[in-house]
Amino acid sequence: MTKAELIEQLARKAHLTKKAAEEAVEVFLEEVGRALSKGEKVVLSGFGTFRVISMKGKTVKIPKTEKMVTIKTHRSPRFTPGKKLKRQVSR
């Protein structure tokens, strides 16, 4: 499902205009991103948890060229699905 398809479904099922549904999706994504950028956890009961993890810097070899590349220490978002979502997907 794409973002446009999600907006379409939200508009139809919640009886919203397409513009209102698009705004709702945009606000949701902005708020999740804002919370994660502050290092906060975003917990959506039944759906899952978004969190940020710290990745250590390391040096890796690119197999094709055998060149060594350094990857800096950085933060990365992660998602852990909730029980309800896991059950829904496993059907």
CORRA-V533581 format. One record per backbone hydrogen bond with DSSP energy under -1.0 kcal/mol. CO is the residue of the C=O (numbers start at 1). NH is the residue of the N-H. E is the energy in kcal/mol with one decimal. If there is no record, write none. Layout:
[[CO | NH | E] [CO | NH | E]]
This chain:
[[2 | 6 | -2.3] [3 | 7 | -2.4] [4 | 8 | -2.1] [5 | 9 | -2.5] [6 | 10 | -2.7] [7 | 11 | -2.5] [8 | 12 | -2.1] [9 | 13 | -3.0] [10 | 14 | -2.3] [11 | 16 | -2.0] [17 | 21 | -2.4] [18 | 22 | -2.4] [19 | 23 | -2.2] [20 | 24 | -2.2] [21 | 25 | -2.3] [22 | 26 | -2.5] [23 | 27 | -2.6] [24 | 28 | -2.3] [25 | 29 | -2.6] [26 | 30 | -2.5] [27 | 31 | -2.6] [28 | 32 | -2.3] [29 | 33 | -2.4] [30 | 34 | -2.7] [31 | 35 | -2.4] [32 | 36 | -2.5] [33 | 37 | -2.3] [34 | 38 | -1.2] [35 | 40 | -2.4] [36 | 39 | -1.6] [42 | 50 | -2.9] [44 | 47 | -2.4] [44 | 48 | -2.4] [46 | 85 | -1.1] [47 | 82 | -2.6] [48 | 44 | -3.0] [49 | 80 | -2.6] [50 | 42 | -2.7] [51 | 78 | -3.0] [53 | 76 | -2.7] [55 | 74 | -1.9] [58 | 71 | -3.6] [60 | 69 | -3.3] [62 | 66 | -2.8] [67 | 62 | -2.8] [69 | 60 | -2.9] [71 | 58 | -2.0] [74 | 55 | -3.8] [76 | 53 | -2.7] [78 | 51 | -2.5] [80 | 49 | -2.6] [82 | 86 | -2.3] [83 | 87 | -2.6] [84 | 88 | -2.3] [85 | 89 | -2.3] [86 | 90 | -1.9]]
